[in-house]
Amino acid sequence: MAKIVIDEIRCKGCGLCTLACHGKLLSLSEKINIQGYTPAAITFPEKCTGCALCAEMCPDVAITVFK
């Protein structure tokens, strides 16, 4: 099973990862990080295939995918 780790401090909430995820498993969080942004969060981690498109799209290198 794949695992996604999102560094909430680095994430600026641009939403590119949410667009890249073909399973629509990522969304922007309701909570605000210490920089004042709403970081990305995975909503259904058990459905992740580990394709890593979200990590490839992230301009802030805030997402790591483990397979």
DSSP file (Angstrom, degrees, kcal/mol; ACC not computed):
  #  RESIDUE AA STRUCTURE BP1 BP2  ACC     N-H-->O    O-->H-N    N-H-->O    O-->H-N    TCO  KAPPA ALPHA  PHI   PSI    X-CA   Y-CA   Z-CA
    1    1 A M              0   0    0      0, 0.0    48,-0.1     0, 0.0     2,-0.1   0.000 360.0 360.0 360.0 134.4    0.0    0.0    0.0
    2    2 A A        -     0   0    0     46,-0.7     2,-0.4    44,-0.1    65,-0.2  -0.373 360.0-154.1 -76.1 155.5    1.3    3.4   -0.9
    3    3 A K  E     -A   66   0A   0     63,-2.9    63,-3.3    -2,-0.1     2,-0.5  -0.998   1.3-156.9-134.5 131.1    1.8    6.2    1.6
    4    4 A I  E     -A   65   0A   0     -2,-0.4     2,-0.5    61,-0.2    61,-0.2  -0.913   5.0-166.8-108.1 131.6    1.8    9.9    1.0
    5    5 A V  E     -A   64   0A   0     59,-3.0    59,-2.5    -2,-0.5     2,-0.5  -0.980   4.1-164.3-118.2 123.4    3.5   12.3    3.3
    6    6 A I  E     -A   63   0A   0     -2,-0.5     2,-1.2    57,-0.2    57,-0.2  -0.933  16.3-141.0-110.3 122.3    2.7   16.0    3.0
    7    7 A D    >>  -     0   0    0     55,-3.4     4,-1.8    -2,-0.5     3,-0.6  -0.705  16.5-166.6 -80.4  99.6    5.0   18.5    4.6
    8    8 A E  T 34 S+     0   0    0     -2,-1.2    -1,-0.2     1,-0.2    25,-0.1   0.745  82.6  57.7 -64.8 -24.2    2.4   21.0    5.8
    9    9 A I  T 34 S+     0   0    0      1,-0.2    -1,-0.2    24,-0.1    28,-0.1   0.877 111.5  41.0 -74.0 -36.6    5.0   23.7    6.6
   10   10 A R  T <4 S+     0   0    0     -3,-0.6    -2,-0.2    52,-0.1    -1,-0.2   0.786  94.0  98.4 -79.1 -28.7    6.3   23.7    3.0
   11   11 A C     <  -     0   0    0     -4,-1.8    26,-0.2    51,-0.2    22,-0.1  -0.406  48.7-172.9 -69.3 130.6    2.9   23.4    1.3
   12   12 A K        -     0   0    0     -2,-0.2    26,-0.3    26,-0.1    -1,-0.1   0.278  44.1-114.4-105.5   8.0    1.5   26.8    0.1
   13   13 A G        +     0   0    0     24,-0.2    25,-0.1     1,-0.1    15,-0.1   0.840  62.1 149.6  68.2  34.5   -1.9   25.4   -0.9
   14   14 A C        -     0   0    0      1,-0.1    -1,-0.1    23,-0.0    14,-0.1   0.791  49.5-137.7 -71.8 -26.6   -1.6   26.0   -4.6
   15   15 A G     >  +     0   0    0     12,-0.1     4,-1.3     3,-0.0     3,-0.2   0.490  65.2 125.3  85.6   3.2   -3.8   23.0   -5.3
   16   16 A L  H  > S+     0   0    0      1,-0.2     4,-1.8     2,-0.2     5,-0.1   0.862  73.4  54.7 -63.6 -34.2   -1.8   21.6   -8.2
   17   17 A C  H  > S+     0   0    0      1,-0.2     4,-1.7     2,-0.2    -1,-0.2   0.867 103.3  55.2 -67.1 -35.3   -1.6   18.2   -6.5
   18   18 A T  H  4 S+     0   0    0      1,-0.2    -1,-0.2     2,-0.2    -2,-0.2   0.845 110.2  46.5 -66.8 -32.0   -5.4   18.1   -6.2
   19   19 A L  H  < S+     0   0    0     -4,-1.3    -1,-0.2     1,-0.2    -2,-0.2   0.830 111.8  51.2 -75.5 -33.2   -5.6   18.5  -10.0
   20   20 A A  H  < S+     0   0    0     -4,-1.8     2,-0.6    -5,-0.2    -2,-0.2   0.765  85.3  96.1 -77.2 -25.8   -2.9   16.0  -10.7
   21   21 A C    ><  -     0   0    0     -4,-1.7     3,-1.2     1,-0.2     5,-0.1  -0.538  57.7-163.8 -72.6 112.3   -4.5   13.2   -8.6
   22   22 A H  T 3  S+     0   0    0     -2,-0.6    -1,-0.2     1,-0.3    -4,-0.0   0.733  90.3  51.0 -70.0 -21.1   -6.5   11.0  -10.9
   23   23 A G  T 3  S-     0   0    0     -3,-0.0    -1,-0.3    24,-0.0    -2,-0.1   0.442 105.8-127.4 -92.5  -0.9   -8.4    9.4   -8.0
   24   24 A K    <   +     0   0    0     -3,-1.2    -2,-0.1    -6,-0.1    -6,-0.1   0.899  62.5 141.8  54.0  45.0   -9.3   12.8   -6.5
   25   25 A L        +     0   0    0     18,-0.1    18,-3.6    17,-0.1    19,-0.8   0.575  48.5  71.4 -91.4 -12.0   -7.8   11.7   -3.1
   26   26 A L  E     +B   42   0B   0     16,-0.2     2,-0.3    -8,-0.2    16,-0.2  -0.812  53.9 163.7-108.2 146.9   -6.2   15.1   -2.2
   27   27 A S  E     -B   41   0B   0     14,-2.4    14,-2.9    -2,-0.3     2,-0.4  -0.949  43.9 -90.1-148.4 167.4   -7.9   18.2   -1.2
   28   28 A L  E     -B   40   0B   0     -2,-0.3    12,-0.3    12,-0.2    10,-0.0  -0.691  49.2-117.5 -84.2 136.4   -7.0   21.5    0.5
   29   29 A S        -     0   0    0     10,-3.4    -1,-0.1    -2,-0.4    11,-0.0  -0.194   3.2-134.2 -70.8 159.7   -7.3   21.3    4.3
   30   30 A E  S    S+     0   0    0      2,-0.1     2,-0.1     8,-0.0    -1,-0.1   0.750  85.0  80.5 -81.1 -28.2   -9.6   23.4    6.4
   31   31 A K  S    S-     0   0    0      8,-0.1     2,-0.4     1,-0.0    -2,-0.1  -0.437  78.2-128.1 -83.7 157.8   -6.8   24.2    8.9
   32   32 A I        -     0   0    0      6,-0.2     6,-0.2    -2,-0.1    -2,-0.1  -0.862  17.8-136.3-107.2 134.9   -4.2   26.9    8.3
   33   33 A N    >   -     0   0    0      4,-3.2     3,-1.8    -2,-0.4   -24,-0.1  -0.188  38.6 -88.6 -81.0-179.0   -0.5   26.2    8.6
   34   34 A I  T 3  S+     0   0    0      1,-0.3    -1,-0.1     2,-0.1   -25,-0.1   0.675 127.2  56.6 -67.9 -16.2    2.0   28.5   10.4
   35   35 A Q  T 3  S-     0   0    0      2,-0.1    -1,-0.3   -26,-0.1     3,-0.1   0.514 120.5-106.1 -90.2  -5.6    2.6   30.4    7.2
   36   36 A G  S <  S+     0   0    0     -3,-1.8     2,-0.2     1,-0.3    -2,-0.1   0.588  80.3 121.6  93.7  11.3   -1.0   31.2    6.8
   37   37 A Y        -     0   0    0    -26,-0.2    -4,-3.2   -28,-0.1    -1,-0.3  -0.676  66.2-122.1-103.5 159.2   -1.8   28.8    3.9
   38   38 A T        -     0   0    0    -26,-0.3    -6,-0.2    -2,-0.2   -26,-0.1  -0.880  38.7-148.9 -98.4 104.0   -4.3   25.9    3.7
   39   39 A P        -     0   0    0      0, 0.0   -10,-3.4     0, 0.0    -8,-0.1  -0.194  18.8 -95.2 -73.3 163.2   -2.1   22.9    3.0
   40   40 A A  E     -B   28   0B   0    -12,-0.3     2,-0.3   -33,-0.1   -12,-0.2  -0.394  40.2-170.8 -72.3 153.4   -3.1   19.8    1.0
   41   41 A A  E     -B   27   0B   0    -14,-2.9   -14,-2.4    -2,-0.1     2,-0.5  -0.992  24.9-118.7-144.8 147.4   -4.3   16.8    2.8
   42   42 A I  E     -B   26   0B   0     -2,-0.3   -16,-0.2   -16,-0.2   -17,-0.1  -0.777  22.7-172.9 -89.8 128.7   -5.1   13.2    1.7
   43   43 A T  S    S+     0   0    0    -18,-3.6    -1,-0.1    -2,-0.5   -17,-0.1   0.803  80.1  26.3 -91.9 -32.9   -8.7   12.3    2.2
   44   44 A F    >   +     0   0    0    -19,-0.8     3,-1.6     1,-0.1     4,-0.3  -0.640  64.1 168.4-131.1  75.2   -8.6    8.6    1.3
   45   45 A P  G >  S+     0   0    0      0, 0.0     3,-1.1     0, 0.0    -1,-0.1   0.792  75.0  63.1 -61.3 -28.5   -5.1    7.3    1.9
   46   46 A E  G 3  S+     0   0    0      1,-0.2   -44,-0.1   -45,-0.1    -2,-0.0   0.693 100.3  53.6 -70.7 -17.5   -6.2    3.7    1.5
   47   47 A K  G <  S+     0   0    0     -3,-1.6    -1,-0.2   -22,-0.1     2,-0.2   0.460  79.3 120.5 -95.1  -2.1   -7.2    4.3   -2.1
   48   48 A C    <   -     0   0    0     -3,-1.1   -46,-0.7    -4,-0.3   -44,-0.0  -0.427  44.9-166.0 -68.0 132.0   -3.8    5.7   -3.2
   49   49 A T        -     0   0    0     -2,-0.2    -1,-0.1   -48,-0.1   -46,-0.1   0.555  39.3-118.6 -93.1 -10.8   -2.1    3.7   -5.9
   50   50 A G        +     0   0    0    -48,-0.1    15,-0.1     1,-0.0    -2,-0.1   0.738  63.7 145.5  81.2  23.6    1.3    5.4   -5.4
   51   51 A C        -     0   0    0      1,-0.1    14,-0.0   -49,-0.0    16,-0.0   0.765  47.1-146.6 -66.1 -24.6    1.5    6.9   -8.9
   52   52 A A     >  +     0   0    0      1,-0.1     4,-1.9    14,-0.1     5,-0.1   0.617  56.3 131.5  68.7  17.0    3.3   10.0   -7.4
   53   53 A L  H  > S+     0   0    0      1,-0.2     4,-1.9     2,-0.2     5,-0.2   0.871  71.6  56.5 -63.6 -34.8    1.7   12.5   -9.9
   54   54 A C  H  > S+     0   0    0      1,-0.2     4,-1.1     2,-0.2    -1,-0.2   0.920 107.9  46.5 -61.8 -43.6    0.9   14.7   -6.9
   55   55 A A  H  4 S+     0   0    0      1,-0.2     8,-0.2     2,-0.2    -1,-0.2   0.864 110.7  52.7 -68.0 -36.1    4.6   14.8   -5.9
   56   56 A E  H  < S+     0   0    0     -4,-1.9    -1,-0.2     1,-0.2    -2,-0.2   0.851 111.1  46.9 -67.6 -33.7    5.7   15.5   -9.4
   57   57 A M  H  < S+     0   0    0     -4,-1.9    -1,-0.2    -5,-0.1    -2,-0.2   0.702  85.0 106.9 -80.4 -20.4    3.3   18.5   -9.7
   58   58 A C    ><  -     0   0    0     -4,-1.1     3,-1.0     1,-0.2     5,-0.1  -0.453  51.1-166.1 -68.4 114.5    4.2   20.0   -6.4
   59   59 A P  T 3  S+     0   0    0      0, 0.0    -1,-0.2     0, 0.0    -4,-0.0   0.690  88.8  50.8 -72.9 -16.6    6.3   23.2   -7.0
   60   60 A D  T 3  S-     0   0    0     -3,-0.0    -2,-0.1     0, 0.0    -3,-0.0   0.357 104.8-125.7-101.5   5.3    7.4   23.3   -3.3
   61   61 A V    <   +     0   0    0     -3,-1.0   -50,-0.1    -6,-0.2    -6,-0.1   0.907  65.0 139.4  50.1  48.4    8.5   19.7   -3.1
   62   62 A A        +     0   0    0    -52,-0.1   -55,-3.4    -7,-0.1     2,-0.4   0.439  46.3  75.2 -99.5  -2.2    6.2   19.2   -0.1
   63   63 A I  E     -A    6   0A   0    -57,-0.2     2,-0.4    -8,-0.2   -57,-0.2  -0.947  52.9-176.9-120.4 131.8    4.9   15.7   -1.1
   64   64 A T  E     -A    5   0A   0    -59,-2.5   -59,-3.0    -2,-0.4     2,-0.5  -0.988  10.5-157.2-123.3 133.2    6.7   12.4   -0.7
   65   65 A V  E     -A    4   0A   0     -2,-0.4     2,-0.4   -61,-0.2   -61,-0.2  -0.948   4.6-165.8-114.6 127.3    5.2    9.2   -1.9
   66   66 A F  E      A    3   0A   0    -63,-3.3   -63,-2.9    -2,-0.5   -14,-0.1  -0.919 360.0 360.0-109.7 134.8    6.3    5.8   -0.5
   67   67 A K              0   0    0     -2,-0.4    -1,-0.1   -65,-0.2   -63,-0.1   0.396 360.0 360.0-105.4 360.0    5.4    2.6   -2.3
